[in-house]
Amino acid sequence: MKYHLFSSSAVCRGGRKAITGNFRVILYLLCVLLVPSFTARAELTLPDAELIALGSDPVVKADVARAEALQNDAVASGQLPDPKINFGLFNVPLDSFSLTENPTTQARLGITQAFPRGSSLEYKQRRIEWQSRAQTERSTDEQRKVQREVREKYLEVYFQVRAGDIIQSSQKLFRQLVTITQAQFASGRVSQQDVLNARLELSRLKDRETRIKTTEETTRATLEQWLGRAAWEVLDPRFPQLPAVPDEKMITKSLDQHPMLKMKAAQVEASNQAIQIAREQYKPGWNVGLQYRQRFGQEPDGTDRSNMMAAMVTFDLPLFTGQRQDKRLTASQQNASAAKLDRVDTMRKLKSSLQAEYTRWQRLAEREDLYRTNLLKESAANANAALNAYQSGTTEFTTLMRARLTELNVRLEELRIRVDRAKVQARLLYLASEDKK
């Protein structure tokens, strides 16, 4: 796409004297400064990654489709069976196939409606409605899981990218150390081994950078399943910000509203409706029919034979319930008991996970504060003091190298703690009643 700052008649006509040489220089500088602003690609932020993942995840869409299918199925399951129409000819003589010869020959047209046992239709509809609610909560939980996973993978990619930046900046320092040791060796103040050690550590840093890059690309490949090619975009250099974590007691109180537990509760209710359906099987089912019977021919006195009507009622006799109704009721009760125990187990797991993650989150906060207030400053000061002492000849090269590596490791560890704490925060937000974005 081309961006024209001026009309072609004003810029492209080389013969126009109105455009001076100085103006051409100004025009060129404006183009150089403004065109990149149009073509620059936006950096990938964590909220952007979440929106992309939640909008395209096939598992979430599949769960939503299943929930909608169950809603439609619930409506259909609560309706009476379709009535049945029957039509036929009865008592037709085979020797003549005459409809008027035999007075019992009839054409019958009837309709029959079945009524299932008791209120089983109502309970079937309620059971599927609860199954639909369970599926809806499963969809909500899947969305929150996707959000949690994307947050953790994004944070890991962020760590690898920033760790690579730290390694690169440290390589500059180690190149300076190589230069310093070479100068010291040239002046005869140190041995050649110091120069070799400096070069060795620089090579090890390059290898470390390669390993970090490998981990970054592997994590991006995992993130690609939710983001597609956007997973390979340049990340926002700012540290990702997540919503605040509620108090542990507040999260514990709100666990009942967690989609996983709401799904389990809906499954319990669906099992209870199955118990009611099983109990309704002890009641008879009914069939009601109405039939019109047309007769052909005439009576001996010459009058037309009269037509007839029949009404019928058929019902079940659930007399032997030991091997059918009793077994189904027992099975439905056992399924309901299993669903309740499953919900209790899910609650225990969520509470245990909450306690472990919240403790880890608090301890990481303490470590993060320690690194920021003390260790970062102390390691940098120690490295600078070691460099000054080495240049003045009052300390050995190994002490200087150890100080530089310590500073590097402290910087990486501080970044690791910040990222790990943000990951724990993402897991706590999954447990808390956080609204989806």
C-alpha positions as CSV (number, residue, x, y, z in Angstrom):
1,M,0.0,0.0,0.0
2,K,1.4,3.4,-0.9
3,Y,0.8,6.5,1.2
4,H,0.9,9.8,-0.8
5,L,1.7,12.7,1.4
6,F,1.3,15.1,-1.6
7,S,-0.4,14.9,-4.9
8,S,1.5,13.5,-7.9
9,S,1.2,16.8,-9.7
10,A,3.1,18.5,-6.9
11,V,5.8,15.9,-6.3
12,C,6.4,14.0,-9.5
13,R,6.8,16.9,-11.9
14,G,10.5,17.4,-11.9
15,G,10.3,20.5,-14.0
16,R,8.2,22.4,-11.6
17,K,10.4,25.1,-10.1
18,A,8.1,25.4,-7.0
19,I,9.8,22.4,-5.4
20,T,13.2,23.5,-4.3
21,G,16.1,21.2,-3.3
22,N,15.6,21.9,0.4
23,F,12.0,21.0,0.1
24,R,12.9,17.7,-1.5
25,V,15.1,16.9,1.4
26,I,12.3,17.7,3.9
27,L,9.9,15.5,1.8
28,Y,12.3,12.6,1.9
29,L,12.8,12.8,5.7
30,L,9.0,12.9,6.2
31,C,8.6,9.8,4.1
32,V,11.3,8.0,6.1
33,L,9.8,9.0,9.4
34,L,6.1,8.4,8.6
35,V,6.0,5.3,6.4
36,P,7.3,2.9,9.2
37,S,4.4,4.0,11.4
38,F,2.0,2.7,8.8
39,T,3.7,-0.6,8.2
40,A,4.8,-1.5,11.7
41,R,3.3,-4.7,13.0
42,A,1.5,-4.6,16.4
43,E,3.1,-6.5,19.2
44,L,1.2,-9.5,20.7
45,T,-0.1,-8.7,24.2
46,L,-1.5,-11.2,26.7
47,P,-5.1,-9.9,26.3
48,D,-4.8,-10.3,22.5
49,A,-3.6,-13.8,23.0
50,E,-6.6,-14.6,25.2
51,L,-9.1,-13.2,22.8
52,I,-7.6,-15.1,19.9
53,A,-7.6,-18.4,21.8
54,L,-11.1,-18.1,23.3
55,G,-12.6,-17.1,19.9
56,S,-11.1,-20.0,17.9
57,D,-10.8,-23.0,20.3
58,P,-12.6,-26.0,18.7
59,V,-13.1,-27.8,22.1
60,V,-15.1,-24.8,23.5
61,K,-17.2,-24.6,20.3
62,A,-17.9,-28.3,20.4
63,D,-19.0,-28.1,24.1
64,V,-21.3,-25.2,23.2
65,A,-22.8,-27.2,20.3
66,R,-23.4,-30.2,22.6
67,A,-25.2,-28.0,25.2
68,E,-27.5,-26.5,22.5
69,A,-28.2,-30.0,21.2
70,L,-29.2,-31.2,24.7
71,Q,-31.5,-28.2,25.1
72,N,-33.4,-29.1,21.9
73,D,-33.4,-32.7,22.9
74,A,-35.0,-31.8,26.3
75,V,-37.9,-30.0,24.6
76,A,-38.5,-33.0,22.3
77,S,-38.3,-35.5,25.2
78,G,-41.1,-33.8,27.1
79,Q,-43.6,-34.3,24.3
80,L,-46.2,-37.1,23.9
81,P,-45.4,-39.8,21.3
82,D,-47.0,-39.1,17.9
83,P,-50.5,-40.5,17.5
84,K,-50.8,-43.5,15.3
85,I,-53.4,-43.8,12.5
86,N,-54.6,-47.3,11.4
87,F,-56.7,-48.2,8.4
88,G,-57.8,-51.6,7.1
89,L,-60.5,-53.9,5.7
90,F,-61.8,-56.7,7.9
91,N,-63.8,-59.9,7.2
92,V,-63.5,-59.7,3.4
93,P,-64.5,-63.1,1.9
94,L,-61.7,-64.8,-0.1
95,D,-64.0,-66.5,-2.6
96,S,-65.5,-63.4,-4.0
97,F,-63.7,-60.4,-2.4
98,S,-67.0,-58.7,-2.3
99,L,-67.4,-55.9,0.2
100,T,-71.2,-56.1,0.3
101,E,-71.8,-59.8,0.4
102,N,-70.9,-60.5,4.0
103,P,-72.6,-58.3,6.7
104,T,-69.5,-58.4,8.9
105,T,-67.2,-56.8,6.3
106,Q,-65.9,-53.5,7.5
107,A,-63.5,-50.7,6.7
108,R,-61.9,-49.4,9.8
109,L,-60.1,-46.0,10.4
110,G,-58.7,-45.4,13.8
111,I,-56.3,-43.2,15.8
112,T,-54.3,-44.3,18.9
113,Q,-52.5,-42.1,21.4
114,A,-50.0,-43.5,23.9
115,F,-49.5,-42.0,27.4
116,P,-46.2,-43.0,29.0
117,R,-46.1,-44.2,32.6
118,G,-47.0,-41.6,35.2
119,S,-45.0,-38.4,34.9
120,S,-42.0,-40.0,33.2
121,L,-42.1,-37.5,30.3
122,E,-41.8,-34.5,32.7
123,Y,-38.9,-36.1,34.5
124,K,-37.1,-37.1,31.3
125,Q,-37.3,-33.5,30.1
126,R,-35.9,-32.3,33.4
127,R,-33.1,-34.8,33.3
128,I,-32.0,-33.7,29.9
129,E,-32.3,-30.0,30.9
130,W,-29.9,-30.7,33.8
131,Q,-27.6,-32.5,31.4
132,S,-27.7,-29.5,29.2
133,R,-26.8,-27.3,32.1
134,A,-23.9,-29.6,33.0
135,Q,-22.6,-29.4,29.4
136,T,-22.9,-25.6,29.5
137,E,-20.8,-25.5,32.7
138,R,-18.3,-27.8,31.1
139,S,-18.0,-25.3,28.2
140,T,-17.5,-22.5,30.7
141,D,-14.8,-24.5,32.5
142,E,-13.1,-25.3,29.2
143,Q,-12.9,-21.6,28.4
144,R,-11.3,-20.9,31.7
145,K,-8.9,-23.7,31.2
146,V,-7.9,-22.4,27.8
147,Q,-7.5,-18.9,29.3
148,R,-5.3,-20.4,32.1
149,E,-3.2,-22.4,29.6
150,V,-2.7,-19.5,27.2
151,R,-1.6,-17.3,30.1
152,E,0.9,-19.8,31.4
153,K,2.4,-20.5,27.9
154,Y,2.5,-16.8,27.0
155,L,4.3,-16.0,30.3
156,E,6.8,-18.8,29.6
157,V,7.5,-17.4,26.1
158,Y,7.9,-14.0,27.7
159,F,10.5,-15.4,30.2
160,Q,12.5,-17.1,27.4
161,V,12.5,-13.9,25.3
162,R,13.6,-11.7,28.2
163,A,16.1,-14.2,29.4
164,G,17.6,-14.2,26.0
165,D,17.9,-10.4,26.2
166,I,19.7,-10.7,29.5
167,I,22.1,-13.3,28.1
168,Q,22.8,-11.0,25.1
169,S,23.5,-8.0,27.4
170,S,25.8,-10.2,29.5
171,Q,27.7,-11.3,26.4
172,K,28.7,-7.7,25.9
173,L,30.1,-7.6,29.4
174,F,32.0,-10.9,28.9
175,R,33.4,-9.6,25.6
176,Q,34.7,-6.6,27.6
177,L,36.2,-9.0,30.1
178,V,38.0,-10.8,27.2
179,T,39.3,-7.4,26.1
180,I,40.4,-6.6,29.6
181,T,42.2,-9.9,30.2
182,Q,43.9,-9.6,26.9
183,A,45.2,-6.2,27.9
184,Q,46.2,-7.5,31.3
185,F,48.0,-10.4,29.6
186,A,49.8,-8.2,27.2
187,S,51.1,-6.1,30.1
188,G,52.2,-9.3,31.8
189,R,50.0,-8.8,34.8
190,V,47.9,-12.0,34.3
191,S,48.5,-15.4,32.7
192,Q,47.1,-16.7,29.4
193,Q,44.7,-18.9,31.3
194,D,42.7,-15.9,32.3
195,V,42.2,-15.0,28.7
196,L,41.2,-18.6,27.9
197,N,38.8,-18.7,30.8
198,A,37.2,-15.5,29.7
199,R,36.7,-16.8,26.1
200,L,35.4,-20.1,27.6
201,E,32.7,-18.4,29.6
202,L,31.7,-16.3,26.6
203,S,31.3,-19.4,24.5
204,R,29.2,-21.0,27.3
205,L,27.0,-17.9,27.3
206,K,26.4,-18.4,23.5
207,D,25.4,-22.0,24.1
208,R,23.1,-20.9,26.9
209,E,21.5,-18.4,24.6
210,T,20.9,-21.2,22.0
211,R,19.3,-23.4,24.6
212,I,17.0,-20.6,25.7
213,K,16.0,-19.9,22.1
214,T,15.2,-23.6,21.6
215,T,12.9,-23.6,24.7
216,E,11.2,-20.4,23.4
217,E,10.5,-21.9,20.0
218,T,9.2,-25.1,21.6
219,T,6.8,-23.1,23.8
220,R,5.7,-21.0,20.9
221,A,4.9,-24.2,19.0
222,T,2.7,-25.3,21.9
223,L,1.0,-21.9,22.0
224,E,0.3,-22.2,18.3
225,Q,-2.5,-24.7,18.9
226,W,-4.6,-21.8,20.3
227,L,-3.2,-18.8,18.5
228,G,-2.2,-20.1,15.1
229,R,0.6,-18.1,13.5
230,A,0.0,-15.2,16.0
231,A,2.0,-17.3,18.5
232,W,5.2,-16.4,16.6
233,E,4.6,-12.6,16.7
234,V,6.9,-10.3,18.7
235,L,5.7,-10.0,22.3
236,D,4.9,-6.8,24.1
237,P,8.1,-6.0,26.1
238,R,6.1,-4.9,29.1
239,F,5.5,-7.5,31.8
240,P,2.1,-9.1,31.4
241,Q,-0.5,-7.8,33.9
242,L,-3.2,-10.1,35.3
243,P,-6.3,-9.3,37.3
244,A,-5.8,-9.1,41.1
245,V,-6.1,-12.3,43.1
246,P,-8.9,-12.3,45.7
247,D,-8.3,-13.3,49.3
248,E,-8.0,-17.0,49.9
249,K,-11.1,-17.1,52.1
250,M,-13.1,-15.3,49.4
251,I,-11.9,-17.9,46.8
252,T,-12.8,-20.7,49.1
253,K,-16.3,-19.3,49.6
254,S,-16.8,-18.9,45.9
255,L,-15.7,-22.4,45.0
256,D,-19.3,-23.6,44.8
257,Q,-19.7,-21.2,41.9
258,H,-16.8,-22.7,40.0
259,P,-17.9,-24.2,36.6
260,M,-16.5,-27.6,37.5
261,L,-18.5,-27.9,40.7
262,K,-21.6,-26.4,39.0
263,M,-21.3,-29.0,36.3
264,K,-21.0,-31.8,39.0
265,A,-24.1,-30.4,40.8
266,A,-26.0,-30.4,37.5
267,Q,-25.0,-34.0,37.0
268,V,-26.3,-34.9,40.5
269,E,-29.7,-33.3,39.7
270,A,-29.8,-35.2,36.4
271,S,-29.2,-38.4,38.4
272,N,-32.0,-37.5,40.8
273,Q,-34.4,-37.1,37.8
274,A,-33.4,-40.5,36.6
275,I,-34.5,-41.9,40.0
276,Q,-37.9,-40.3,39.5
277,I,-38.2,-41.8,36.1
278,A,-37.4,-45.2,37.5
279,R,-40.1,-44.8,40.2
280,E,-42.6,-43.9,37.5
281,Q,-42.1,-47.2,35.9
282,Y,-44.1,-48.8,38.7
283,K,-47.2,-47.1,37.3
284,P,-49.1,-48.3,34.2
285,G,-48.7,-46.8,30.8
286,W,-51.9,-46.0,28.8
287,N,-53.0,-46.3,25.2
288,V,-56.3,-44.7,24.1
289,G,-57.8,-45.4,20.7
290,L,-60.8,-44.3,18.8
291,Q,-62.0,-46.2,15.7
292,Y,-64.6,-45.6,13.0
293,R,-66.0,-48.7,11.3
294,Q,-67.8,-48.5,8.0
295,R,-70.1,-51.4,6.9
296,F,-71.1,-52.2,3.3
297,G,-74.2,-53.6,1.7
298,Q,-77.8,-53.6,2.9
299,E,-79.9,-55.4,5.5
300,P,-82.5,-58.0,4.5
301,D,-85.2,-55.3,4.7
302,G,-83.2,-53.2,2.1
303,T,-81.9,-50.6,4.5
304,D,-78.2,-49.7,4.5
305,R,-76.2,-51.3,7.2
306,S,-75.3,-48.9,10.0
307,N,-71.7,-47.8,10.6
308,M,-70.1,-48.4,14.0
309,M,-67.6,-46.8,16.3
310,A,-65.1,-48.3,18.8
311,A,-63.2,-46.8,21.7
312,M,-60.3,-48.7,23.3
313,V,-58.1,-48.3,26.4
314,T,-55.0,-50.4,26.9
315,F,-52.7,-50.2,29.9
316,D,-49.7,-52.0,31.4
317,L,-49.8,-54.3,34.4
318,P,-46.5,-53.9,36.2
319,L,-47.0,-56.9,38.4
320,F,-43.6,-58.6,38.2
321,T,-41.2,-55.8,39.2
322,G,-38.3,-57.7,40.8
323,Q,-36.1,-58.1,37.7
324,R,-37.0,-54.9,35.9
325,Q,-38.4,-51.9,37.8
326,D,-36.6,-52.8,41.1
327,K,-33.3,-53.2,39.3
328,R,-33.6,-50.0,37.4
329,L,-34.5,-48.0,40.5
330,T,-31.5,-49.5,42.4
331,A,-29.2,-48.7,39.5
332,S,-30.4,-45.1,39.2
333,Q,-30.0,-44.6,43.0
334,Q,-26.4,-45.9,42.8
335,N,-25.6,-43.6,39.9
336,A,-27.0,-40.6,41.9
337,S,-24.8,-41.6,44.9
338,A,-21.8,-41.9,42.6
339,A,-22.5,-38.4,41.2
340,K,-22.7,-36.9,44.7
341,L,-19.4,-38.6,45.7
342,D,-17.8,-37.3,42.5
343,R,-18.8,-33.8,43.3
344,V,-17.4,-34.1,46.9
345,D,-14.1,-35.4,45.4
346,T,-13.9,-32.5,43.0
347,M,-14.5,-30.0,45.8
348,R,-11.6,-31.6,47.8
349,K,-9.3,-31.4,44.8
350,L,-10.1,-27.8,44.1
351,K,-9.6,-26.8,47.8
352,S,-6.3,-28.7,48.0
353,S,-5.1,-27.0,44.8
354,L,-6.2,-23.6,46.1
355,Q,-4.3,-24.0,49.3
356,A,-1.1,-25.2,47.6
357,E,-1.2,-22.5,44.9
358,Y,-2.0,-19.7,47.3
359,T,0.9,-20.7,49.6
360,R,3.2,-20.9,46.6
361,W,2.0,-17.4,45.4
362,Q,2.7,-15.8,48.8
363,R,6.2,-17.4,49.1
364,L,7.1,-16.3,45.6
365,A,6.0,-12.8,46.6
366,E,8.5,-12.9,49.5
367,R,11.3,-14.1,47.2
368,E,10.5,-11.5,44.6
369,D,10.7,-8.7,47.2
370,L,14.0,-10.1,48.5
371,Y,15.5,-10.1,45.0
372,R,14.3,-6.6,44.1
373,T,15.3,-4.9,47.4
374,N,18.6,-6.8,48.1
375,L,20.0,-9.4,45.7
376,L,19.9,-7.5,42.4
377,K,21.7,-4.5,43.9
378,E,24.1,-6.6,45.9
379,S,25.1,-8.8,43.0
380,A,25.6,-5.8,40.7
381,A,27.7,-4.1,43.4
382,N,29.7,-7.2,44.0
383,A,30.4,-7.6,40.2
384,N,31.6,-4.0,39.9
385,A,33.8,-4.3,43.0
386,A,35.3,-7.5,41.6
387,L,36.1,-5.9,38.3
388,N,37.8,-2.9,40.0
389,A,39.8,-5.2,42.2
390,Y,40.9,-7.4,39.2
391,Q,42.0,-4.3,37.2
392,S,44.0,-3.1,40.2
393,G,45.5,-6.6,40.6
394,T,44.2,-7.3,44.1
395,T,42.0,-10.3,43.2
396,E,42.1,-13.3,40.8
397,F,40.2,-13.7,37.6
398,T,38.2,-16.6,39.0
399,T,36.7,-14.3,41.6
400,L,35.8,-11.8,38.9
401,M,34.2,-14.4,36.8
402,R,32.3,-15.9,39.7
403,A,30.9,-12.4,40.5
404,R,29.8,-11.8,37.0
405,L,28.1,-15.2,36.7
406,T,26.4,-14.6,40.1
407,E,25.0,-11.3,38.8
408,L,23.7,-12.9,35.7
409,N,22.1,-15.8,37.5
410,V,20.5,-13.4,40.0
411,R,19.0,-11.4,37.2
412,L,17.6,-14.6,35.5
413,E,16.4,-16.0,38.8
414,E,14.5,-12.7,39.6
415,L,12.8,-12.9,36.2
416,R,12.0,-16.5,36.8
417,I,10.4,-15.8,40.1
418,R,8.3,-13.0,38.6
419,V,7.1,-15.2,35.8
420,D,6.4,-18.2,38.0
421,R,4.4,-16.0,40.4
422,A,2.4,-14.7,37.5
423,K,1.8,-18.4,36.4
424,V,0.5,-19.2,39.9
425,Q,-1.7,-16.1,39.7
426,A,-3.2,-17.4,36.5
427,R,-4.0,-20.7,38.2
428,L,-5.5,-18.9,41.2
429,L,-7.7,-16.8,38.8
430,Y,-8.9,-20.1,37.3
431,L,-10.0,-21.2,40.7
432,A,-11.5,-17.8,41.6
433,S,-14.8,-16.6,40.2
434,E,-13.2,-14.4,37.6
435,D,-15.4,-13.3,34.7
436,K,-14.2,-14.4,31.3
437,K,-12.7,-11.7,29.1
